[in-house]
């Protein structure tokens, strides 16, 4: 195989995976405690067990956002997550990023009452723009209660989500351009439990 064929093969592999170059991911969650996250109020909602970050509502069903200490602009974050709904309302969690806030939804949308996993929530009208919806997410997900690997990339004004290695959604909006801490959400008014592990990140 000559050099031209090698380069062609490499470009095809890059196109197939959707990654132009693999950034070096470093642990954001160390598997032991909440280092790298803001501790304010977190103890009532978050705990670490066996290398897993566990989030649950308190008795009053209050919600919480676990923010990173650091702000991020362009980044790639990858993590394993699992949840299992305990009521008809289901689980409502997600990853919040940028300024103003943009969120990747995980679980049931509080406003729509349908599963919008892998879709981008803007808080505007519409809250979930069609261009940023992960319409094939259910086909990419493992059964409820099993670990799924998510990857989110924020680069410039474009936001992309992969589920278990497959591209699920992409959304472009110049409004969400400011660097900000990342947040992991526990939605208020819900009886829910979410679990995260292997949370790694790279700045771009």
N, C-alpha and C positions, 0 to 999 in steps of 0.2 A: 504494500500500500504506500503510495507516494504522499508527499506533504500536502498536496491539494486535497486528496481524499481524506487525509487525517483532519484537516481544517473543516472540511464539509461535514464530516461525521460529528466533530465537536459542536459545530453550530446547530446541527439537527438535534443533538442531545439538549443543548441549552434551550432551544425553541420548545422542545417537548416538555421540559420541566417547568419552564416559565421563570427560571432564575438565571439572570445574566452572569452572575458570579456569586459564589457562596461566601457570605461574610462570616467572620469568626464570631460565633455566638458565645457569650459568657453568662454564667449563672446570675439571674436577677433574684431568684429565691434560692437560698442556700440549703434548704431542706431541714434547717434546725430551728430558726427563729425568724423574726420579722426585720432583720437587718436589710437595709435598702428601702424600707417602707416607713411611712410616718406612723408613729404609734398612737397618735391621739384617738382615743375611743376604740381602738382596734381590739383590745382584749375581750370586749363583750361580744365580738362577732367572729373573730378569727383565732385559730389555734393551729399548732403544728403537731402532727402525729405520724411517726414512721416515714418521715420525709415528704409528707403530704400537707399542703396548705388547705385547711378546711374552713369554709365560711358558712355560718348559719345565722338566721334571724334570732333576736332575743325574744323573751316572753311577750314583749309588747309589739312584736312584729315590726320593729323599727329596722330601717335599712342602714347600710353603711357603704362607703367607698374607701377602699384601701389604696391610698395614693403612694406612689414612689417618691422617695426623697428628691430624686433628680428629675429635671425636665428633659423631654426628648422632642426633637424635630423630626428628622428623617431617621427611621429605624426599621429593624426587623425583629419581631418577637415570636418565639415559638414555645408552645407549652402543650402538655397533656391535660385534659379536663374531663370530668365525668359528673353526672348529676342524675338524680332520680326524683321525679315529682312525688310529693306525699299527699297532695290534694288535687282537685280538678284545676286549680289555678296554675299548677306546674311550677317550674323553676324559672326565675328571671335573673340572669346574671349577664356579664359581658365585660369587655375591655374598653375603657374610655381613654381617648387620646386627643392631643392638639388643643388649641385655643382659637375660636370657641370650641366647645366639646363636641366630639364625634365619637360614636360608640359602635363597636362591633357587637351585635346582639348574640347572646347564647341563651337558648331556651325560649320560653313563651313571652311574647311582647305584652307589656302591661296595658298598652293602649288598644292593641288590635285583638288580644286574647287568642292569638294563633302563634305557632312556632315560627320564629323568624331567625333561627340560628344561621349564622354566617352572613347576615345582612347588615348593612350600615344604617344606623339610626342617627338622624340629624337633629331631631327635636323641632324641626320646622314643619311646613306643610308642602308636600306630604312628609310625614315623619320618616318613612322608609322609601326613598326615591326608587322607582322601578329599576333604574340603571344600577343601583347598588344592592339589589336583592339576590340572595343565593337560592335560586329557584330549584336547584337540583340537590340541595343540601341533604335531604332525607336519604337520597341514594348513596351519598358519600359517607354517611354516618354509620357507626356500629350501633348495635341495639342499645336501648336506654340502660344506663348503669355501667356501661363499659367505657374504657378510656378511648378518647379520640384526640388526635394530634392536630392542633390548629397552628397556622402560621399567618401572621399579619405583617404586611409591609406598608409603611407610610413613606413615600418618596415624592418630594415636591408637593403637588396637589392631587396625587393619585394614591388611592388606598386599595390594597389587594388582600384577599383572604384565600388561603388554601385549607382544605379539610382532608386530613389523611393523605397528603401529598398531591391532591387534585385541586386545581383552581376552582373556587366556588363563587367568587364575586369580585367585582372591581368597581370603584366609584371615584370619579374625579370632580373636585369642587374646590375652587380657589379660596373660598371662604375660610376653610379650615387650614390655615397656614402657620399659625403661631405655635412655637414650642411650648410644651406643658408637661406636668407630671402625668404618668399613666395611672389609671385607676381600675381596680377590680371591684365589680359591683355586687352588692346584696340588695335586692329591691325591697323597699318597704311594703308592708301589708301582705306579705306572702310567707307561708310556712315552707321553707326551702333549705336545701343543703347543696353546696357545690364544693368540688375538690379539684385542686390544681397541683401539678407536679412538673418537674423538669422544665421550669420556667427559665428560658434563656433569651438574651437580647444582644443585639449589635447595633451600634450607631452607624449610619451610612454617610 
